[in-house]
Amino acid sequence: MKAADFEQDILRLRREGETYDSIALWIATNKKVVVSTGAIRNILKKNELMQAAKK
């Protein structure tokens, strides 16, 4: 599994104000997968770029 498999969870948690570290901890605790904060940042950046391209 990769961070992209949890994209919706990452986006939701970030909207709720969670930090990259707390998102990584949430995924590790709830999904039993270790995801780096860098991977989380990349998912969020990709999403931000996709949203900007739609405008």
C-alpha distance matrix in Angstrom:
0.0 3.8 7.0 8.1 6.4 8.8 11.6 14.2 13.9 14.2 17.1 18.8 18.7 20.0 22.7 23.6 24.3 21.6 21.1 18.1 18.4 18.8 15.8 13.6 15.6 15.2 11.4 11.8 14.6 13.7 10.0 10.2 7.4 9.2 9.1 12.3 15.1 15.4 12.1 13.3 16.7 15.6 14.1 17.4 19.5 18.2 19.0 22.3 23.2 22.5 24.7 27.4 27.4 28.1 31.2
3.8 0.0 3.8 5.4 5.5 7.6 9.4 12.7 12.6 12.0 14.8 17.0 16.8 17.6 20.4 21.7 22.0 19.4 18.7 15.4 16.2 17.1 13.9 11.9 14.6 14.5 10.9 11.9 15.1 14.5 11.2 11.7 8.3 8.8 7.2 9.7 12.2 12.0 8.5 10.0 13.1 11.8 10.6 14.0 15.9 14.7 15.8 19.0 19.8 19.4 21.7 24.2 24.4 25.4 28.3
7.0 3.8 0.0 3.8 5.3 5.5 6.6 10.1 9.8 8.5 11.3 13.7 13.4 13.9 16.8 18.2 18.4 15.9 15.2 12.0 13.4 14.1 10.8 9.4 12.6 12.3 9.1 11.0 14.1 13.5 10.9 12.1 8.9 8.7 6.0 8.1 9.5 9.7 6.1 6.6 9.9 9.1 7.5 10.6 12.9 12.2 12.9 15.9 17.2 17.1 19.0 21.4 22.1 23.1 25.8
8.1 5.4 3.8 0.0 3.8 5.3 5.0 8.6 9.8 8.9 10.7 13.4 14.1 14.4 16.7 18.7 19.3 17.5 17.2 14.4 16.4 16.8 13.2 12.6 15.8 14.8 11.8 14.2 17.0 15.6 13.0 14.8 12.0 12.4 9.8 11.6 12.5 12.1 8.4 8.5 11.1 9.4 6.8 10.1 12.2 10.4 10.9 14.3 15.3 14.5 16.6 19.3 19.5 20.2 23.2
6.4 5.5 5.3 3.8 0.0 3.8 5.8 8.2 9.0 9.6 11.7 13.5 14.3 15.6 17.7 19.1 20.3 18.3 18.6 16.0 17.5 17.3 13.6 13.0 15.5 14.0 10.6 13.0 15.3 13.4 10.4 12.6 10.4 12.0 10.4 13.2 14.6 14.9 11.2 11.0 14.1 13.0 10.2 13.0 15.6 13.9 13.7 17.3 18.5 17.3 19.0 22.1 22.3 22.5 25.6
8.8 7.6 5.5 5.3 3.8 0.0 3.8 5.6 5.3 6.1 8.7 10.0 10.6 12.2 14.3 15.4 16.7 14.7 15.3 13.2 14.7 14.0 10.3 10.4 12.8 10.8 8.0 11.1 13.0 11.0 8.9 11.7 10.0 11.3 9.5 12.2 12.9 14.0 10.7 9.3 12.6 12.4 9.4 11.3 14.5 13.7 12.8 16.1 18.0 17.0 18.2 21.3 22.1 22.2 24.9
11.6 9.4 6.6 5.0 5.8 3.8 0.0 3.8 5.5 5.0 6.1 8.5 9.9 10.5 12.2 14.2 15.4 14.1 14.8 12.8 15.2 14.8 11.0 11.9 14.7 12.9 10.7 14.1 16.0 14.2 12.5 15.3 13.3 14.0 11.4 13.2 13.0 13.4 10.3 8.4 10.9 10.4 6.8 8.4 11.5 10.4 9.1 12.4 14.4 13.3 14.4 17.5 18.4 18.5 21.1
14.2 12.7 10.1 8.6 8.2 5.6 3.8 0.0 3.8 5.4 5.2 6.1 8.5 9.9 10.6 12.3 14.4 13.7 15.3 14.2 16.6 15.3 11.7 13.5 15.6 13.1 11.6 15.3 16.4 14.0 13.0 16.3 15.2 16.4 14.2 16.2 15.6 16.6 13.8 11.3 13.5 13.6 9.9 10.3 13.6 12.7 10.4 13.4 15.8 14.4 14.5 18.0 19.1 18.4 20.8
13.9 12.6 9.8 9.8 9.0 5.3 5.5 3.8 0.0 3.8 5.5 5.1 6.0 8.5 9.9 10.5 12.5 11.1 12.9 12.1 13.8 12.1 8.6 10.6 12.2 9.4 8.4 12.2 12.9 10.7 10.4 13.7 13.0 14.1 12.4 14.5 13.9 15.7 13.3 10.5 13.2 14.2 10.9 11.1 14.8 14.8 12.8 15.3 18.2 17.3 17.2 20.5 22.1 21.6 23.7
14.2 12.0 8.5 8.9 9.6 6.1 5.0 5.4 3.8 0.0 3.8 5.5 5.3 6.1 8.6 9.9 10.7 9.1 10.1 8.8 11.2 10.2 6.6 8.7 11.2 9.4 8.5 12.1 13.6 12.3 12.0 14.6 13.2 13.2 10.7 12.0 10.8 12.4 10.4 7.1 9.5 10.8 8.0 7.8 11.6 12.1 10.6 12.7 15.7 15.5 15.6 18.5 20.3 20.4 22.3
17.1 14.8 11.3 10.7 11.7 8.7 6.1 5.2 5.5 3.8 0.0 3.8 5.6 5.2 6.2 8.7 10.0 9.8 11.3 10.8 13.8 12.7 9.6 12.2 14.6 12.6 12.2 15.9 17.1 15.6 15.4 18.3 16.9 17.0 14.3 15.1 13.4 14.4 12.6 9.3 10.4 11.5 8.4 7.0 10.6 11.0 8.5 10.3 13.5 13.1 12.5 15.5 17.6 17.3 19.0
18.8 17.0 13.7 13.4 13.5 10.0 8.5 6.1 5.1 5.5 3.8 0.0 3.8 5.5 5.1 6.3 8.9 9.0 11.7 12.1 14.5 12.5 9.8 13.0 14.5 11.8 12.2 15.9 16.2 14.4 15.0 18.2 17.6 18.1 16.0 17.2 15.5 17.3 15.6 12.1 13.6 15.1 12.1 10.6 14.2 14.8 12.0 13.5 16.9 16.3 15.2 18.3 20.5 19.7 21.1
18.7 16.8 13.4 14.1 14.3 10.6 9.9 8.5 6.0 5.3 5.6 3.8 0.0 3.8 5.4 5.0 6.6 5.6 8.3 9.2 11.2 8.9 6.6 10.2 11.3 9.0 10.2 13.6 13.8 12.7 13.9 16.6 16.2 16.2 14.2 15.2 13.3 15.6 14.6 10.9 12.5 14.8 12.5 10.9 14.6 15.9 13.8 14.9 18.4 18.5 17.5 20.3 22.7 22.4 23.6
20.0 17.6 13.9 14.4 15.6 12.2 10.5 9.9 8.5 6.1 5.2 5.5 3.8 0.0 3.8 5.2 5.0 5.0 6.8 7.8 10.7 9.4 7.6 11.0 12.8 11.4 12.5 15.7 16.5 15.9 16.7 19.1 18.0 17.4 14.8 14.8 12.2 14.0 13.5 9.7 10.2 12.8 10.9 8.5 11.8 13.7 11.7 12.1 15.7 16.4 15.3 17.6 20.3 20.4 21.3
22.7 20.4 16.8 16.7 17.7 14.3 12.2 10.6 9.9 8.6 6.2 5.1 5.4 3.8 0.0 3.8 5.3 7.4 10.0 11.5 14.4 12.7 11.0 14.6 16.2 14.3 15.5 18.9 19.2 18.1 19.1 21.9 21.1 20.8 18.4 18.6 16.0 17.6 16.9 13.2 13.4 15.5 13.3 10.5 13.5 15.1 12.3 12.3 16.1 16.3 14.4 16.8 19.7 19.2 19.7
23.6 21.7 18.2 18.7 19.1 15.4 14.2 12.3 10.5 9.9 8.7 6.3 5.0 5.2 3.8 0.0 3.8 5.8 9.4 11.8 13.7 11.3 10.4 14.2 14.9 12.8 14.8 17.9 17.6 16.7 18.4 21.1 20.9 20.7 18.8 19.2 16.7 19.0 18.6 14.8 15.4 18.0 16.0 13.5 16.6 18.4 15.9 16.0 19.8 20.0 18.2 20.6 23.5 23.0 23.4
24.3 22.0 18.4 19.3 20.3 16.7 15.4 14.4 12.5 10.7 10.0 8.9 6.6 5.0 5.3 3.8 0.0 3.8 6.6 9.6 11.6 9.8 9.8 13.4 14.2 13.0 15.3 18.0 18.1 17.9 19.6 21.8 21.2 20.4 18.2 17.9 14.9 17.2 17.5 13.8 13.8 17.0 15.7 12.9 15.6 18.1 16.1 15.7 19.4 20.4 18.7 20.5 23.7 23.7 24.0
21.6 19.4 15.9 17.5 18.3 14.7 14.1 13.7 11.1 9.1 9.8 9.0 5.6 5.0 7.4 5.8 3.8 0.0 3.8 6.7 8.1 6.0 6.3 9.8 10.4 9.7 12.0 14.5 14.7 15.0 16.6 18.5 17.9 16.8 15.0 14.7 12.0 14.8 15.1 11.6 12.2 15.6 14.5 12.4 15.4 17.8 16.4 16.5 20.1 21.1 20.1 22.1 25.0 25.3 25.9
21.1 18.7 15.2 17.2 18.6 15.3 14.8 15.3 12.9 10.1 11.3 11.7 8.3 6.8 10.0 9.4 6.6 3.8 0.0 3.8 5.3 5.2 6.1 8.6 9.8 10.4 12.4 14.2 15.2 16.1 17.3 18.6 17.4 15.6 13.4 12.4 9.2 12.0 13.1 9.9 10.1 13.8 13.6 11.6 14.2 17.0 16.3 16.2 19.5 21.1 20.5 22.1 24.9 25.8 26.5
18.1 15.4 12.0 14.4 16.0 13.2 12.8 14.2 12.1 8.8 10.8 12.1 9.2 7.8 11.5 11.8 9.6 6.7 3.8 0.0 3.8 5.5 5.1 6.2 8.6 9.8 10.7 12.3 14.2 15.3 15.7 16.6 14.8 12.7 10.1 8.7 5.5 8.3 9.4 6.5 7.1 10.7 10.9 9.8 12.2 14.9 14.8 15.3 18.1 19.7 19.8 21.4 23.9 25.1 26.2
18.4 16.2 13.4 16.4 17.5 14.7 15.2 16.6 13.8 11.2 13.8 14.5 11.2 10.7 14.4 13.7 11.6 8.1 5.3 3.8 0.0 3.8 5.4 5.1 6.2 8.6 10.0 10.6 12.2 14.1 15.0 15.2 13.8 11.3 9.7 8.4 6.2 9.8 11.1 9.1 10.3 13.6 14.0 13.5 15.8 18.3 18.4 19.0 21.8 23.3 23.6 25.2 27.6 28.8 30.0
18.8 17.1 14.1 16.8 17.3 14.0 14.8 15.3 12.1 10.2 12.7 12.5 8.9 9.4 12.7 11.3 9.8 6.0 5.2 5.5 3.8 0.0 3.8 5.4 4.9 6.0 8.6 9.7 10.3 11.8 13.5 14.2 13.7 12.2 11.1 11.0 9.2 12.8 13.4 10.6 12.4 15.7 15.1 14.3 17.3 19.5 19.0 19.8 22.9 24.0 23.8 25.8 28.3 29.0 30.2
15.8 13.9 10.8 13.2 13.6 10.3 11.0 11.7 8.6 6.6 9.6 9.8 6.6 7.6 11.0 10.4 9.8 6.3 6.1 5.1 5.4 3.8 0.0 3.8 5.4 5.0 6.2 8.6 9.8 10.4 11.2 12.7 11.7 10.6 9.0 9.6 8.1 11.4 10.9 7.9 10.3 13.1 12.0 11.6 14.9 16.6 15.9 17.2 20.2 21.0 21.0 23.3 25.6 26.1 27.6
13.6 11.9 9.4 12.6 13.0 10.4 11.9 13.5 10.6 8.7 12.2 13.0 10.2 11.0 14.6 14.2 13.4 9.8 8.6 6.2 5.1 5.4 3.8 0.0 3.8 5.5 5.2 6.2 8.6 10.0 10.1 10.5 8.9 7.1 5.7 6.5 6.3 9.8 9.3 7.5 10.5 12.9 12.3 12.9 15.8 17.3 17.3 19.0 21.5 22.3 23.0 25.2 27.1 28.0 29.8
15.6 14.6 12.6 15.8 15.5 12.8 14.7 15.6 12.2 11.2 14.6 14.5 11.3 12.8 16.2 14.9 14.2 10.4 9.8 8.6 6.2 4.9 5.4 3.8 0.0 3.8 5.5 5.0 6.0 8.4 9.7 9.6 9.4 8.1 8.5 9.6 9.6 13.3 13.1 11.3 14.1 16.7 16.0 16.3 19.4 20.9 20.7 22.3 25.0 25.8 26.2 28.4 30.5 31.2 32.8
15.2 14.5 12.3 14.8 14.0 10.8 12.9 13.1 9.4 9.4 12.6 11.8 9.0 11.4 14.3 12.8 13.0 9.7 10.4 9.8 8.6 6.0 5.0 5.5 3.8 0.0 3.8 5.5 5.1 5.8 7.8 9.1 9.6 9.7 9.8 11.8 11.7 15.1 14.1 11.8 14.9 17.2 15.7 15.9 19.4 20.6 19.7 21.5 24.5 24.7 24.8 27.5 29.5 29.7 31.5
11.4 10.9 9.1 11.8 10.6 8.0 10.7 11.6 8.4 8.5 12.2 12.2 10.2 12.5 15.5 14.8 15.3 12.0 12.4 10.7 10.0 8.6 6.2 5.2 5.5 3.8 0.0 3.8 5.5 5.3 5.1 6.6 6.3 7.0 7.2 10.1 10.9 13.8 12.1 10.4 14.0 15.6 13.9 15.0 18.3 18.9 18.4 20.8 23.3 23.3 23.9 26.7 28.3 28.6 30.7
11.8 11.9 11.0 14.2 13.0 11.1 14.1 15.3 12.2 12.1 15.9 15.9 13.6 15.7 18.9 17.9 18.0 14.5 14.2 12.3 10.6 9.7 8.6 6.2 5.0 5.5 3.8 0.0 3.8 5.8 5.6 4.7 4.8 5.2 7.2 10.0 11.6 14.7 13.4 12.5 16.0 17.6 16.5 17.9 21.0 21.7 21.6 23.9 26.3 26.5 27.3 29.9 31.5 32.0 34.2
14.6 15.1 14.1 17.0 15.3 13.0 16.0 16.4 12.9 13.6 17.1 16.2 13.8 16.5 19.2 17.6 18.1 14.7 15.2 14.2 12.2 10.3 9.8 8.6 6.0 5.1 5.5 3.8 0.0 3.8 6.0 5.6 7.8 8.9 10.9 13.5 14.7 18.0 16.8 15.4 18.8 20.7 19.3 20.2 23.5 24.4 23.8 26.0 28.7 28.7 29.2 32.0 33.7 33.9 35.9
13.7 14.5 13.5 15.6 13.4 11.0 14.2 14.0 10.7 12.3 15.6 14.4 12.7 15.9 18.1 16.7 17.9 15.0 16.1 15.3 14.1 11.8 10.4 10.0 8.4 5.8 5.3 5.8 3.8 0.0 3.8 5.8 8.2 10.5 11.9 15.0 16.1 19.1 17.3 15.6 19.1 20.7 18.6 19.6 23.2 23.5 22.6 25.0 27.7 27.3 27.7 30.7 32.3 32.1 34.3
10.0 11.2 10.9 13.0 10.4 8.9 12.5 13.0 10.4 12.0 15.4 15.0 13.9 16.7 19.1 18.4 19.6 16.6 17.3 15.7 15.0 13.5 11.2 10.1 9.7 7.8 5.1 5.6 6.0 3.8 0.0 3.8 5.5 8.6 10.1 13.7 15.4 17.8 15.5 14.5 18.2 19.1 17.0 18.7 22.1 21.9 21.3 24.2 26.4 25.8 26.7 29.8 30.9 30.9 33.4
10.2 11.7 12.1 14.8 12.6 11.7 15.3 16.3 13.7 14.6 18.3 18.2 16.6 19.1 21.9 21.1 21.8 18.5 18.6 16.6 15.2 14.2 12.7 10.5 9.6 9.1 6.6 4.7 5.6 5.8 3.8 0.0 3.8 6.8 9.7 13.1 15.4 17.9 15.9 15.6 19.3 20.2 18.8 20.7 23.8 23.8 23.7 26.5 28.6 28.3 29.4 32.3 33.4 33.7 36.2
7.4 8.3 8.9 12.0 10.4 10.0 13.3 15.2 13.0 13.2 16.9 17.6 16.2 18.0 21.1 20.9 21.2 17.9 17.4 14.8 13.8 13.7 11.7 8.9 9.4 9.6 6.3 4.8 7.8 8.2 5.5 3.8 0.0 3.8 6.3 9.9 12.7 14.7 12.5 12.8 16.4 17.0 15.9 18.2 20.9 20.9 21.3 24.0 25.8 25.7 27.2 29.9 30.8 31.5 34.0
9.2 8.8 8.7 12.4 12.0 11.3 14.0 16.4 14.1 13.2 17.0 18.1 16.2 17.4 20.8 20.7 20.4 16.8 15.6 12.7 11.3 12.2 10.6 7.1 8.1 9.7 7.0 5.2 8.9 10.5 8.6 6.8 3.8 0.0 3.8 6.7 9.7 11.8 10.4 11.0 14.4 15.2 14.9 17.1 19.5 19.9 20.7 23.1 24.9 25.3 26.8 29.1 30.3 31.3 33.7
9.1 7.2 6.0 9.8 10.4 9.5 11.4 14.2 12.4 10.7 14.3 16.0 14.2 14.8 18.4 18.8 18.2 15.0 13.4 10.1 9.7 11.1 9.0 5.7 8.5 9.8 7.2 7.2 10.9 11.9 10.1 9.7 6.3 3.8 0.0 3.8 6.6 8.4 6.6 7.3 10.6 11.4 11.3 13.4 15.7 16.3 17.2 19.5 21.2 21.8 23.4 25.5 26.7 27.9 30.2
12.3 9.7 8.1 11.6 13.2 12.2 13.2 16.2 14.5 12.0 15.1 17.2 15.2 14.8 18.6 19.2 17.9 14.7 12.4 8.7 8.4 11.0 9.6 6.5 9.6 11.8 10.1 10.0 13.5 15.0 13.7 13.1 9.9 6.7 3.8 0.0 3.8 5.2 5.2 6.5 8.7 10.0 11.0 12.8 14.4 15.6 17.1 18.7 20.3 21.5 23.1 24.7 26.1 27.8 29.8
15.1 12.2 9.5 12.5 14.6 12.9 13.0 15.6 13.9 10.8 13.4 15.5 13.3 12.2 16.0 16.7 14.9 12.0 9.2 5.5 6.2 9.2 8.1 6.3 9.6 11.7 10.9 11.6 14.7 16.1 15.4 15.4 12.7 9.7 6.6 3.8 0.0 3.8 5.4 5.0 6.1 8.6 9.9 10.6 12.2 14.2 15.4 16.4 18.3 20.0 21.1 22.5 24.4 26.0 27.6
15.4 12.0 9.7 12.1 14.9 14.0 13.4 16.6 15.7 12.4 14.4 17.3 15.6 14.0 17.6 19.0 17.2 14.8 12.0 8.3 9.8 12.8 11.4 9.8 13.3 15.1 13.8 14.7 18.0 19.1 17.8 17.9 14.7 11.8 8.4 5.2 3.8 0.0 3.8 5.4 5.0 6.2 8.7 9.9 10.4 12.2 14.2 15.1 16.3 18.3 19.9 20.9 22.4 24.5 26.2
12.1 8.5 6.1 8.4 11.2 10.7 10.3 13.8 13.3 10.4 12.6 15.6 14.6 13.5 16.9 18.6 17.5 15.1 13.1 9.4 11.1 13.4 10.9 9.3 13.1 14.1 12.1 13.4 16.8 17.3 15.5 15.9 12.5 10.4 6.6 5.2 5.4 3.8 0.0 3.8 5.4 5.0 6.3 8.7 9.8 10.5 12.4 14.2 15.3 16.6 18.5 20.0 21.1 22.9 25.1
13.3 10.0 6.6 8.5 11.0 9.3 8.4 11.3 10.5 7.1 9.3 12.1 10.9 9.7 13.2 14.8 13.8 11.6 9.9 6.5 9.1 10.6 7.9 7.5 11.3 11.8 10.4 12.5 15.4 15.6 14.5 15.6 12.8 11.0 7.3 6.5 5.0 5.4 3.8 0.0 3.8 5.4 5.2 6.3 8.6 10.0 10.8 12.4 14.4 15.5 16.7 18.6 20.2 21.6 23.5
16.7 13.1 9.9 11.1 14.1 12.6 10.9 13.5 13.2 9.5 10.4 13.6 12.5 10.2 13.4 15.4 13.8 12.2 10.1 7.1 10.3 12.4 10.3 10.5 14.1 14.9 14.0 16.0 18.8 19.1 18.2 19.3 16.4 14.4 10.6 8.7 6.1 5.0 5.4 3.8 0.0 3.8 5.5 5.2 6.1 8.5 9.9 10.4 12.3 14.2 15.3 16.5 18.3 20.2 21.7
15.6 11.8 9.1 9.4 13.0 12.4 10.4 13.6 14.2 10.8 11.5 15.1 14.8 12.8 15.5 18.0 17.0 15.6 13.8 10.7 13.6 15.7 13.1 12.9 16.7 17.2 15.6 17.6 20.7 20.7 19.1 20.2 17.0 15.2 11.4 10.0 8.6 6.2 5.0 5.4 3.8 0.0 3.8 5.4 5.1 6.0 8.5 9.7 10.5 12.2 14.2 15.3 16.4 18.5 20.5
14.1 10.6 7.5 6.8 10.2 9.4 6.8 9.9 10.9 8.0 8.4 12.1 12.5 10.9 13.3 16.0 15.7 14.5 13.6 10.9 14.0 15.1 12.0 12.3 16.0 15.7 13.9 16.5 19.3 18.6 17.0 18.8 15.9 14.9 11.3 11.0 9.9 8.7 6.3 5.2 5.5 3.8 0.0 3.8 5.5 5.2 6.2 8.6 10.0 10.6 12.4 14.3 15.4 16.8 19.1
17.4 14.0 10.6 10.1 13.0 11.3 8.4 10.3 11.1 7.8 7.0 10.6 10.9 8.5 10.5 13.5 12.9 12.4 11.6 9.8 13.5 14.3 11.6 12.9 16.3 15.9 15.0 17.9 20.2 19.6 18.7 20.7 18.2 17.1 13.4 12.8 10.6 9.9 8.7 6.3 5.2 5.4 3.8 0.0 3.8 5.5 5.1 6.1 8.7 9.9 10.6 12.4 14.3 15.6 17.2
19.5 15.9 12.9 12.2 15.6 14.5 11.5 13.6 14.8 11.6 10.6 14.2 14.6 11.8 13.5 16.6 15.6 15.4 14.2 12.2 15.8 17.3 14.9 15.8 19.4 19.4 18.3 21.0 23.5 23.2 22.1 23.8 20.9 19.5 15.7 14.4 12.2 10.4 9.8 8.6 6.1 5.1 5.5 3.8 0.0 3.8 5.4 5.0 6.2 8.6 9.9 10.5 12.3 14.4 15.9
18.2 14.7 12.2 10.4 13.9 13.7 10.4 12.7 14.8 12.1 11.0 14.8 15.9 13.7 15.1 18.4 18.1 17.8 17.0 14.9 18.3 19.5 16.6 17.3 20.9 20.6 18.9 21.7 24.4 23.5 21.9 23.8 20.9 19.9 16.3 15.6 14.2 12.2 10.5 10.0 8.5 6.0 5.2 5.5 3.8 0.0 3.8 5.4 5.2 6.2 8.7 9.9 10.6 12.6 14.8
19.0 15.8 12.9 10.9 13.7 12.8 9.1 10.4 12.8 10.6 8.5 12.0 13.8 11.7 12.3 15.9 16.1 16.4 16.3 14.8 18.4 19.0 15.9 17.3 20.7 19.7 18.4 21.6 23.8 22.6 21.3 23.7 21.3 20.7 17.2 17.1 15.4 14.2 12.4 10.8 9.9 8.5 6.2 5.1 5.4 3.8 0.0 3.8 5.4 5.1 6.2 8.6 9.9 10.8 13.0
22.3 19.0 15.9 14.3 17.3 16.1 12.4 13.4 15.3 12.7 10.3 13.5 14.9 12.1 12.3 16.0 15.7 16.5 16.2 15.3 19.0 19.8 17.2 19.0 22.3 21.5 20.8 23.9 26.0 25.0 24.2 26.5 24.0 23.1 19.5 18.7 16.4 15.1 14.2 12.4 10.4 9.7 8.6 6.1 5.0 5.4 3.8 0.0 3.8 5.5 5.2 6.3 8.7 10.1 11.3
23.2 19.8 17.2 15.3 18.5 18.0 14.4 15.8 18.2 15.7 13.5 16.9 18.4 15.7 16.1 19.8 19.4 20.1 19.5 18.1 21.8 22.9 20.2 21.5 25.0 24.5 23.3 26.3 28.7 27.7 26.4 28.6 25.8 24.9 21.2 20.3 18.3 16.3 15.3 14.4 12.3 10.5 10.0 8.7 6.2 5.2 5.4 3.8 0.0 3.8 5.4 5.1 6.2 8.8 10.3
22.5 19.4 17.1 14.5 17.3 17.0 13.3 14.4 17.3 15.5 13.1 16.3 18.5 16.4 16.3 20.0 20.4 21.1 21.1 19.7 23.3 24.0 21.0 22.3 25.8 24.7 23.3 26.5 28.7 27.3 25.8 28.3 25.7 25.3 21.8 21.5 20.0 18.3 16.6 15.5 14.2 12.2 10.6 9.9 8.6 6.2 5.1 5.5 3.8 0.0 3.8 5.5 5.1 6.4 9.1
24.7 21.7 19.0 16.6 19.0 18.2 14.4 14.5 17.2 15.6 12.5 15.2 17.5 15.3 14.4 18.2 18.7 20.1 20.5 19.8 23.6 23.8 21.0 23.0 26.2 24.8 23.9 27.3 29.2 27.7 26.7 29.4 27.2 26.8 23.4 23.1 21.1 19.9 18.5 16.7 15.3 14.2 12.4 10.6 9.9 8.7 6.2 5.2 5.4 3.8 0.0 3.8 5.4 5.3 6.9
27.4 24.2 21.4 19.3 22.1 21.3 17.5 18.0 20.5 18.5 15.5 18.3 20.3 17.6 16.8 20.6 20.5 22.1 22.1 21.4 25.2 25.8 23.3 25.2 28.4 27.5 26.7 29.9 32.0 30.7 29.8 32.3 29.9 29.1 25.5 24.7 22.5 20.9 20.0 18.6 16.5 15.3 14.3 12.4 10.5 9.9 8.6 6.3 5.1 5.5 3.8 0.0 3.8 5.4 5.5
27.4 24.4 22.1 19.5 22.3 22.1 18.4 19.1 22.1 20.3 17.6 20.5 22.7 20.3 19.7 23.5 23.7 25.0 24.9 23.9 27.6 28.3 25.6 27.1 30.5 29.5 28.3 31.5 33.7 32.3 30.9 33.4 30.8 30.3 26.7 26.1 24.4 22.4 21.1 20.2 18.3 16.4 15.4 14.3 12.3 10.6 9.9 8.7 6.2 5.1 5.4 3.8 0.0 3.8 5.5
28.1 25.4 23.1 20.2 22.5 22.2 18.5 18.4 21.6 20.4 17.3 19.7 22.4 20.4 19.2 23.0 23.7 25.3 25.8 25.1 28.8 29.0 26.1 28.0 31.2 29.7 28.6 32.0 33.9 32.1 30.9 33.7 31.5 31.3 27.9 27.8 26.0 24.5 22.9 21.6 20.2 18.5 16.8 15.6 14.4 12.6 10.8 10.1 8.8 6.4 5.3 5.4 3.8 0.0 3.8
31.2 28.3 25.8 23.2 25.6 24.9 21.1 20.8 23.7 22.3 19.0 21.1 23.6 21.3 19.7 23.4 24.0 25.9 26.5 26.2 30.0 30.2 27.6 29.8 32.8 31.5 30.7 34.2 35.9 34.3 33.4 36.2 34.0 33.7 30.2 29.8 27.6 26.2 25.1 23.5 21.7 20.5 19.1 17.2 15.9 14.8 13.0 11.3 10.3 9.1 6.9 5.5 5.5 3.8 0.0
